[in-house]
Amino acid sequence: QVQLVESGGGLVQAGGPLRLSCAASGRTFSSYFMGWFRQAPGKEREFVAAITRSGGNTYYADSVKGRFTISRDNAKNTVYLQMYSLKPEDTAVYYCNEGPTVQAMLGRDYWGQGTQVTVSS
């Protein structure tokens, strides 16, 4: 099965940028979408962004539209999330996954360790 390793998180001041990476190995990119999700303490995991296999179509949660950009490099089996204008409410553990739909990804039973993003005010 696919193995996912997220990286790039850290502590950043509000308004700053951060770039996250997700490296996949094993059985990789076998689904139509790859996506980013996040989970804050005490809250449910939520959708952030998704990208199709070709990279030609992207989708974003309303909360991050205009601030985040998802991209992928299939040759490297890697998906990225470039974040700008970060807000304290963006603080969460960020995860990546794959699936035929956003809902299918959200319902997956396997997740990596995630990478912590903390935005200070």
C-alpha atoms as an extended CHARMM CRD file, in Angstrom:
* protein
*
       121  EXT
         1         1  GLN       CA              0.0000000000        0.0000000000        0.0000000000  PROA      1               0.0000000000
         2         2  VAL       CA              0.9760000000        3.6230000000       -0.3200000000  PROA      2               0.0000000000
         3         3  GLN       CA              3.2170000000        5.1820000000        2.3170000000  PROA      3               0.0000000000
         4         4  LEU       CA              3.0060000000        8.9180000000        2.9550000000  PROA      4               0.0000000000
         5         5  VAL       CA              5.5480000000       11.1950000000        4.5930000000  PROA      5               0.0000000000
         6         6  GLU       CA              4.6630000000       14.8360000000        5.1650000000  PROA      6               0.0000000000
         7         7  SER       CA              7.2910000000       17.4810000000        5.8810000000  PROA      7               0.0000000000
         8         8  GLY       CA              7.9270000000       21.2200000000        5.8650000000  PROA      8               0.0000000000
         9         9  GLY       CA              5.8430000000       22.3150000000        8.8150000000  PROA      9               0.0000000000
        10        10  GLY       CA              7.0350000000       24.6100000000       11.5400000000  PROA      10              0.0000000000
        11        11  LEU       CA              6.3940000000       27.7680000000       13.5050000000  PROA      11              0.0000000000
        12        12  VAL       CA              5.6300000000       30.8800000000       11.4780000000  PROA      12              0.0000000000
        13        13  GLN       CA              4.2570000000       34.3310000000       12.2910000000  PROA      13              0.0000000000
        14        14  ALA       CA              0.8790000000       35.3910000000       10.9580000000  PROA      14              0.0000000000
        15        15  GLY       CA              1.1430000000       36.6060000000        7.3810000000  PROA      15              0.0000000000
        16        16  GLY       CA              4.1460000000       34.4670000000        6.6080000000  PROA      16              0.0000000000
        17        17  PRO       CA              4.6590000000       31.6700000000        4.0740000000  PROA      17              0.0000000000
        18        18  LEU       CA              5.3290000000       27.9730000000        4.4270000000  PROA      18              0.0000000000
        19        19  ARG       CA              5.7400000000       25.1480000000        1.9040000000  PROA      19              0.0000000000
        20        20  LEU       CA              4.7190000000       21.5940000000        2.7360000000  PROA      20              0.0000000000
        21        21  SER       CA              5.7870000000       18.4360000000        0.9190000000  PROA      21              0.0000000000
        22        22  CYS       CA              4.2720000000       14.9530000000        0.8090000000  PROA      22              0.0000000000
        23        23  ALA       CA              6.4500000000       12.1200000000       -0.4350000000  PROA      23              0.0000000000
        24        24  ALA       CA              4.6390000000        8.9430000000       -1.4400000000  PROA      24              0.0000000000
        25        25  SER       CA              6.1510000000        5.4930000000       -1.8420000000  PROA      25              0.0000000000
        26        26  GLY       CA              4.9860000000        1.9460000000       -2.3850000000  PROA      26              0.0000000000
        27        27  ARG       CA              1.8030000000        1.7760000000       -4.4410000000  PROA      27              0.0000000000
        28        28  THR       CA              1.5790000000        5.4480000000       -5.3160000000  PROA      28              0.0000000000
        29        29  PHE       CA             -0.6300000000        7.8210000000       -7.2720000000  PROA      29              0.0000000000
        30        30  SER       CA             -3.0570000000        5.0590000000       -8.1690000000  PROA      30              0.0000000000
        31        31  SER       CA             -6.0770000000        7.2860000000       -7.5500000000  PROA      31              0.0000000000
        32        32  TYR       CA             -7.4230000000       10.2500000000       -9.4850000000  PROA      32              0.0000000000
        33        33  PHE       CA             -6.8730000000       12.7900000000       -6.6980000000  PROA      33              0.0000000000
        34        34  MET       CA             -4.2130000000       13.5980000000       -4.1940000000  PROA      34              0.0000000000
        35        35  GLY       CA             -5.0290000000       16.0620000000       -1.4870000000  PROA      35              0.0000000000
        36        36  TRP       CA             -4.0920000000       17.9060000000        1.6590000000  PROA      36              0.0000000000
        37        37  PHE       CA             -6.0940000000       17.7810000000        4.8740000000  PROA      37              0.0000000000
        38        38  ARG       CA             -5.6110000000       19.2650000000        8.3130000000  PROA      38              0.0000000000
        39        39  GLN       CA             -6.6860000000       18.5740000000       11.8510000000  PROA      39              0.0000000000
        40        40  ALA       CA             -6.5720000000       20.9740000000       14.7750000000  PROA      40              0.0000000000
        41        41  PRO       CA             -6.7000000000       19.7170000000       18.3840000000  PROA      41              0.0000000000
        42        42  GLY       CA            -10.2190000000       18.6450000000       19.3350000000  PROA      42              0.0000000000
        43        43  LYS       CA            -11.5290000000       19.0840000000       15.7970000000  PROA      43              0.0000000000
        44        44  GLU       CA            -12.3250000000       16.7650000000       12.8950000000  PROA      44              0.0000000000
        45        45  ARG       CA             -9.9280000000       16.3600000000       10.0190000000  PROA      45              0.0000000000
        46        46  GLU       CA            -10.9380000000       18.7330000000        7.2160000000  PROA      46              0.0000000000
        47        47  PHE       CA            -10.2900000000       19.1110000000        3.5160000000  PROA      47              0.0000000000
        48        48  VAL       CA             -7.7960000000       21.7600000000        2.4260000000  PROA      48              0.0000000000
        49        49  ALA       CA             -6.8900000000       21.1990000000       -1.2360000000  PROA      49              0.0000000000
        50        50  ALA       CA             -6.9080000000       18.5330000000       -3.9510000000  PROA      50              0.0000000000
        51        51  ILE       CA             -5.2620000000       18.0080000000       -7.3210000000  PROA      51              0.0000000000
        52        52  THR       CA             -5.9810000000       15.6060000000      -10.1760000000  PROA      52              0.0000000000
        53        53  ARG       CA             -3.5140000000       13.0070000000      -11.4690000000  PROA      53              0.0000000000
        54        54  SER       CA             -2.3970000000       15.2020000000      -14.3550000000  PROA      54              0.0000000000
        55        55  GLY       CA             -2.1560000000       18.2730000000      -12.1660000000  PROA      55              0.0000000000
        56        56  GLY       CA             -4.5030000000       20.0730000000      -14.5120000000  PROA      56              0.0000000000
        57        57  ASN       CA             -7.2900000000       20.7060000000      -12.0290000000  PROA      57              0.0000000000
        58        58  THR       CA             -7.1160000000       21.9340000000       -8.4690000000  PROA      58              0.0000000000
        59        59  TYR       CA             -9.7190000000       22.4130000000       -5.7540000000  PROA      59              0.0000000000
        60        60  TYR       CA             -9.5960000000       24.3370000000       -2.4890000000  PROA      60              0.0000000000
        61        61  ALA       CA            -11.5800000000       24.7770000000        0.6600000000  PROA      61              0.0000000000
        62        62  ASP       CA            -13.1550000000       28.2280000000        0.8740000000  PROA      62              0.0000000000
        63        63  SER       CA            -11.0510000000       29.0010000000        3.9320000000  PROA      63              0.0000000000
        64        64  VAL       CA             -7.7800000000       28.7850000000        1.9750000000  PROA      64              0.0000000000
        65        65  LYS       CA             -8.7330000000       29.9670000000       -1.5140000000  PROA      65              0.0000000000
        66        66  GLY       CA             -6.3750000000       32.6350000000       -2.7700000000  PROA      66              0.0000000000
        67        67  ARG       CA             -3.7880000000       31.8490000000       -0.1120000000  PROA      67              0.0000000000
        68        68  PHE       CA             -2.7520000000       28.2170000000       -0.7050000000  PROA      68              0.0000000000
        69        69  THR       CA             -1.5920000000       26.4890000000       -3.8870000000  PROA      69              0.0000000000
        70        70  ILE       CA             -1.4120000000       22.7210000000       -4.3800000000  PROA      70              0.0000000000
        71        71  SER       CA              0.8990000000       21.1630000000       -6.9760000000  PROA      71              0.0000000000
        72        72  ARG       CA              2.4390000000       17.7850000000       -7.7530000000  PROA      72              0.0000000000
        73        73  ASP       CA              5.4860000000       16.2330000000       -9.3580000000  PROA      73              0.0000000000
        74        74  ASN       CA              4.5680000000       12.7410000000      -10.5110000000  PROA      74              0.0000000000
        75        75  ALA       CA              8.1690000000       11.8810000000      -11.4060000000  PROA      75              0.0000000000
        76        76  LYS       CA              9.0740000000       12.4270000000       -7.7510000000  PROA      76              0.0000000000
        77        77  ASN       CA              5.8050000000       11.0350000000       -6.3790000000  PROA      77              0.0000000000
        78        78  THR       CA              5.4590000000       14.2410000000       -4.4160000000  PROA      78              0.0000000000
        79        79  VAL       CA              2.6420000000       16.6960000000       -3.7770000000  PROA      79              0.0000000000
        80        80  TYR       CA              3.1990000000       20.1980000000       -2.4040000000  PROA      80              0.0000000000
        81        81  LEU       CA              1.1960000000       22.8160000000       -0.5870000000  PROA      81              0.0000000000
        82        82  GLN       CA              2.4840000000       26.3770000000       -0.8540000000  PROA      82              0.0000000000
        83        83  MET       CA              0.8730000000       28.5280000000        1.8080000000  PROA      83              0.0000000000
        84        84  TYR       CA              0.8890000000       32.3260000000        1.9800000000  PROA      84              0.0000000000
        85        85  SER       CA             -0.7070000000       34.8570000000        4.3020000000  PROA      85              0.0000000000
        86        86  LEU       CA             -0.9680000000       32.3130000000        7.0690000000  PROA      86              0.0000000000
        87        87  LYS       CA             -3.4420000000       32.9430000000        9.8660000000  PROA      87              0.0000000000
        88        88  PRO       CA             -3.5700000000       31.5800000000       13.4260000000  PROA      88              0.0000000000
        89        89  GLU       CA             -6.6410000000       29.5540000000       12.4210000000  PROA      89              0.0000000000
        90        90  ASP       CA             -4.4420000000       27.6540000000        9.9480000000  PROA      90              0.0000000000
        91        91  THR       CA             -2.6800000000       26.0520000000       12.9120000000  PROA      91              0.0000000000
        92        92  ALA       CA             -3.1090000000       22.2740000000       12.6130000000  PROA      92              0.0000000000
        93        93  VAL       CA             -1.4050000000       19.0350000000       11.7030000000  PROA      93              0.0000000000
        94        94  TYR       CA             -1.3900000000       18.7590000000        7.9210000000  PROA      94              0.0000000000
        95        95  TYR       CA             -1.7640000000       15.4050000000        6.1470000000  PROA      95              0.0000000000
        96        96  CYS       CA             -1.8190000000       14.2170000000        2.5500000000  PROA      96              0.0000000000
        97        97  ASN       CA             -3.6740000000       11.3140000000        0.9960000000  PROA      97              0.0000000000
        98        98  GLU       CA             -5.0820000000        9.9190000000       -2.2600000000  PROA      98              0.0000000000
        99        99  GLY       CA             -8.4320000000        8.6910000000       -3.5000000000  PROA      99              0.0000000000
       100       100  PRO       CA            -11.0640000000        8.8260000000       -6.2470000000  PROA      100             0.0000000000
       101       101  THR       CA            -12.8950000000       11.7290000000       -4.5620000000  PROA      101             0.0000000000
       102       102  VAL       CA            -12.3150000000       14.2260000000       -1.7660000000  PROA      102             0.0000000000
       103       103  GLN       CA            -14.7610000000       12.3540000000        0.4620000000  PROA      103             0.0000000000
       104       104  ALA       CA            -12.9820000000        9.0600000000       -0.2240000000  PROA      104             0.0000000000
       105       105  MET       CA             -9.6790000000       10.6220000000        0.8130000000  PROA      105             0.0000000000
       106       106  LEU       CA            -11.2230000000       12.0630000000        3.9640000000  PROA      106             0.0000000000
       107       107  GLY       CA            -12.5440000000        8.6110000000        4.8610000000  PROA      107             0.0000000000
       108       108  ARG       CA             -9.2720000000        6.7450000000        4.3590000000  PROA      108             0.0000000000
       109       109  ASP       CA             -8.1440000000        4.5540000000        7.2320000000  PROA      109             0.0000000000
       110       110  TYR       CA             -4.4460000000        5.1410000000        6.6160000000  PROA      110             0.0000000000
       111       111  TRP       CA             -2.6700000000        8.4330000000        7.2890000000  PROA      111             0.0000000000
       112       112  GLY       CA              0.9390000000        9.4200000000        7.6970000000  PROA      112             0.0000000000
       113       113  GLN       CA              2.3280000000       11.1970000000       10.7400000000  PROA      113             0.0000000000
       114       114  GLY       CA              1.4720000000       14.6020000000        9.3250000000  PROA      114             0.0000000000
       115       115  THR       CA              3.4570000000       17.7940000000        9.7430000000  PROA      115             0.0000000000
       116       116  GLN       CA              2.6650000000       20.4360000000       12.3570000000  PROA      116             0.0000000000
       117       117  VAL       CA              1.9830000000       23.9970000000       11.2400000000  PROA      117             0.0000000000
       118       118  THR       CA              1.7900000000       26.5740000000       14.0130000000  PROA      118             0.0000000000
       119       119  VAL       CA              0.9370000000       30.1770000000       13.1780000000  PROA      119             0.0000000000
       120       120  SER       CA              1.5330000000       32.7540000000       15.8840000000  PROA      120             0.0000000000
       121       121  SER       CA             -0.2160000000       36.1110000000       16.1270000000  PROA      121             0.0000000000
